[in-house]
């Protein structure tokens, strides 16, 4: 039963690869039949739980409620999407976001649920580091706007360089990953080689310091909550 449950969960999650817009598109009828089959299996597994569990215990378990709600939402979305498709009305399969619920809430997924609980408990404690990082990103974006916005610089493609605050924010966010380095600084570097100091300071503070701090906080808090969960199990 565990192997079958995991197989159909994997099959259900894999539908995102074949549904429009898809990497390997399949006809809607094929993907919808596969999804209905998966939902029927999930409903059968839930019915099995109900048969072997006391009624009060079954309905008090939020995991069962989540699975039932996910099945109903998926079927409703599938029906609406199918009807709109018949009338050539484009829509979005919004129920895809509920599919991971099946992976987390079935009884067989106890280890995944513990890991998810640890992540959930870790999130509030890393909020302060994340907000500090975002503040740094916002301040550097503002400095970049003041430094380069009035220079009438252009990128290699002939586009305005660092004149829109939101575009600057996004470009510097990408620079944290160094994915657009050194291309992002070349127009400023060509204007004056001293501007390289701005980008060096940005990378040192945000990429090396903040990302390392962020990783350390996430790791330490996740490990702490994981120890609490497994320590409670041992007791």
C-alpha positions as CSV (number, residue, x, y, z in Angstrom):
1,X,0.0,0.0,0.0
2,X,2.8,2.4,0.8
3,X,4.5,1.7,-2.6
4,X,1.2,2.2,-4.4
5,X,0.5,5.4,-2.6
6,X,4.0,6.8,-3.3
7,X,3.7,5.8,-7.0
8,X,0.4,7.6,-7.5
9,X,1.6,10.7,-5.6
10,X,4.6,10.8,-7.9
11,X,2.4,10.3,-10.9
12,X,0.1,13.1,-9.8
13,X,3.0,15.5,-9.2
14,X,4.6,14.5,-12.6
15,X,1.5,15.7,-14.5
16,X,2.9,19.3,-14.3
17,X,5.5,18.2,-16.9
18,X,2.8,17.1,-19.4
19,X,0.0,19.6,-18.8
20,X,-0.2,22.9,-20.7
21,X,2.0,24.9,-20.6
22,X,4.3,21.8,-20.6
23,X,7.7,20.6,-21.5
24,X,6.3,17.5,-23.1
25,X,2.6,18.3,-23.8
26,X,0.0,15.5,-23.8
27,X,-3.7,15.7,-24.8
28,X,-5.9,17.1,-22.1
29,X,-8.0,14.0,-22.1
30,X,-4.9,11.8,-21.2
31,X,-3.7,14.1,-18.4
32,X,-7.2,14.5,-17.0
33,X,-7.9,10.7,-16.9
34,X,-4.5,10.1,-15.2
35,X,-5.4,12.8,-12.6
36,X,-8.8,11.4,-12.0
37,X,-7.3,7.9,-11.5
38,X,-4.8,9.4,-9.0
39,X,-7.6,11.2,-7.1
40,X,-9.7,8.0,-7.0
41,X,-6.7,6.1,-5.5
42,X,-6.2,8.8,-2.9
43,X,-9.9,8.7,-2.1
44,X,-9.8,5.0,-1.8
45,X,-6.8,5.2,0.6
46,X,-8.7,7.8,2.6
47,X,-11.7,5.5,2.8
48,X,-9.5,2.7,4.0
49,X,-8.2,5.0,6.8
50,X,-11.8,5.8,7.7
51,X,-12.7,2.1,7.9
52,X,-9.9,1.2,10.3
53,X,-10.0,4.4,12.4
54,X,-12.6,5.4,14.9
55,X,-14.9,8.1,13.4
56,X,-14.1,10.8,16.0
57,X,-10.3,10.3,15.6
58,X,-10.6,10.3,11.8
59,X,-12.5,13.6,11.6
60,X,-10.2,15.3,14.2
61,X,-7.1,14.5,12.2
62,X,-6.3,17.6,10.1
63,X,-4.3,15.4,7.7
64,X,-7.4,13.6,6.5
65,X,-9.3,16.9,6.2
66,X,-6.5,18.4,4.1
67,X,-6.5,15.3,1.8
68,X,-10.2,15.5,1.4
69,X,-10.2,19.2,0.7
70,X,-7.4,18.7,-1.9
71,X,-9.3,16.0,-3.7
72,X,-12.5,18.2,-3.9
73,X,-10.5,21.3,-5.0
74,X,-8.7,19.3,-7.7
75,X,-11.9,17.7,-9.1
76,X,-13.7,21.1,-9.1
77,X,-10.8,22.8,-10.9
78,X,-10.5,20.0,-13.4
79,X,-14.3,20.2,-14.2
80,X,-14.2,24.0,-14.6
81,X,-11.1,23.8,-16.7
82,X,-12.6,21.2,-18.9
83,X,-15.9,23.1,-19.5
84,X,-14.0,26.3,-20.3
85,X,-11.7,24.4,-22.7
86,X,-14.8,23.2,-24.6
87,X,-15.9,26.8,-25.1
88,X,-12.3,27.8,-26.1
89,X,-11.9,30.0,-23.0
90,X,-8.3,30.0,-21.6
91,X,-7.9,29.4,-17.9
92,X,-5.2,28.4,-15.4
93,X,-5.1,25.1,-13.5
94,X,-4.9,26.7,-10.0
95,X,-5.3,23.4,-8.2
96,X,-1.7,22.4,-9.1
97,X,-0.5,24.2,-6.0
98,X,-2.5,21.8,-3.7
99,X,-0.9,18.6,-5.1
100,X,2.0,18.6,-2.7
101,X,-0.6,18.3,0.1
102,X,-1.0,14.6,-0.9
103,X,2.8,14.1,-0.4
104,X,2.8,15.6,3.0
105,X,-0.4,14.4,4.6
106,X,-0.7,10.7,3.9
107,X,0.3,8.5,6.9
108,X,3.1,7.0,4.8
109,X,4.8,10.4,4.6
110,X,5.7,10.7,8.3
111,X,9.4,11.5,7.6
112,X,8.5,14.2,5.0
113,X,6.0,15.6,7.4
114,X,8.6,15.9,10.1
115,X,11.0,17.7,7.7
116,X,8.2,20.0,6.6
117,X,7.3,20.8,10.2
118,X,11.0,21.6,10.9
119,X,11.0,24.0,7.9
120,X,7.8,25.6,9.0
121,X,9.1,26.2,12.5
122,X,12.4,27.5,11.1
123,X,10.8,30.2,8.9
124,X,9.8,32.7,11.6
125,X,13.3,32.6,13.1
126,X,15.0,33.5,9.8
127,X,12.6,36.4,9.0
128,X,14.8,39.0,10.7
129,X,17.9,38.0,8.7
130,X,15.8,38.0,5.5
131,X,14.4,41.4,6.3
132,X,17.9,42.8,7.0
133,X,19.1,41.3,3.7
134,X,16.2,42.9,1.8
135,X,16.9,46.3,3.5
136,X,20.5,46.1,2.3
137,X,19.3,45.2,-1.2
138,X,16.9,48.2,-1.2
139,X,19.6,50.6,0.0
140,X,22.1,49.5,-2.6
141,X,19.5,49.8,-5.3
142,X,18.8,53.4,-4.2
143,X,22.5,54.2,-4.2
144,X,22.8,52.7,-7.7
145,X,19.9,54.8,-8.9
146,X,21.6,58.0,-7.5
147,X,25.0,57.0,-8.8
148,X,24.2,55.8,-12.3
149,X,20.6,57.0,-13.1
150,X,21.6,60.5,-14.2
151,X,24.7,59.4,-16.2
152,X,22.6,58.4,-19.3
153,X,24.5,55.2,-19.5
154,X,23.4,52.3,-21.8
155,X,23.8,48.6,-21.7
156,X,25.5,46.6,-24.5
157,X,22.0,46.2,-26.1
158,X,21.4,49.9,-26.1
159,X,18.9,49.9,-23.3
160,X,18.8,52.5,-20.5
161,X,21.2,51.5,-17.6
162,X,20.1,51.7,-14.0
163,X,17.3,54.3,-14.5
164,X,14.3,52.4,-13.1
165,X,14.4,51.5,-9.4
166,X,12.5,48.2,-9.7
167,X,14.7,47.1,-12.6
168,X,17.8,48.0,-10.5
169,X,16.4,46.0,-7.6
170,X,15.9,42.9,-9.7
171,X,19.3,43.2,-11.4
172,X,21.1,43.5,-8.0
173,X,19.0,40.6,-6.7
174,X,20.4,38.5,-9.6
175,X,23.9,39.8,-8.8
176,X,23.6,38.3,-5.4
177,X,23.8,34.9,-7.2
178,X,26.6,36.4,-9.5
179,X,24.6,35.1,-12.5
180,X,24.8,38.4,-14.3
181,X,28.4,39.3,-13.2
182,X,30.4,41.1,-14.5
183,X,28.0,42.1,-17.3
184,X,25.9,44.2,-15.0
185,X,28.7,46.4,-14.0
186,X,30.4,46.9,-17.4
187,X,28.5,50.1,-18.5
188,X,29.4,51.8,-15.2
189,X,33.0,50.4,-15.4
190,X,33.4,51.8,-18.9
191,X,32.3,55.2,-17.7
192,X,34.7,55.2,-14.7
193,X,36.8,52.3,-13.3
194,X,36.2,53.7,-9.8
195,X,32.5,52.5,-10.0
196,X,33.8,48.9,-9.6
197,X,34.1,49.6,-5.9
198,X,30.3,49.8,-5.6
199,X,29.8,46.4,-7.1
200,X,32.7,44.9,-5.1
201,X,31.1,46.2,-1.8
202,X,27.7,44.9,-2.9
203,X,29.0,41.4,-3.6
204,X,31.1,41.3,-0.4
205,X,28.2,42.4,1.9
206,X,25.3,40.6,0.2
207,X,26.7,37.5,-1.4
208,X,29.5,36.6,1.0
209,X,28.3,38.0,4.3
210,X,24.5,37.9,4.1
211,X,24.2,34.6,2.2
212,X,26.6,32.9,4.6
213,X,24.7,34.3,7.6
214,X,21.4,33.3,6.1
215,X,22.6,29.8,5.5
216,X,24.0,29.5,9.0
217,X,20.8,30.7,10.6
218,X,18.7,28.3,8.5
219,X,20.9,25.3,9.2
220,X,21.2,25.9,12.9
221,X,17.5,26.5,13.4
222,X,16.5,23.6,11.2
223,X,18.8,21.2,13.1
224,X,17.5,22.5,16.4
225,X,13.9,21.8,15.5
226,X,14.7,18.5,14.0
227,X,16.4,17.4,17.3
228,X,13.3,18.5,19.2
229,X,11.1,16.4,17.0
230,X,13.2,13.3,17.1
231,X,14.0,13.8,20.8
232,X,10.2,13.9,21.5
233,X,9.8,10.7,19.5
234,X,12.5,8.9,21.5
235,X,10.8,9.9,24.8
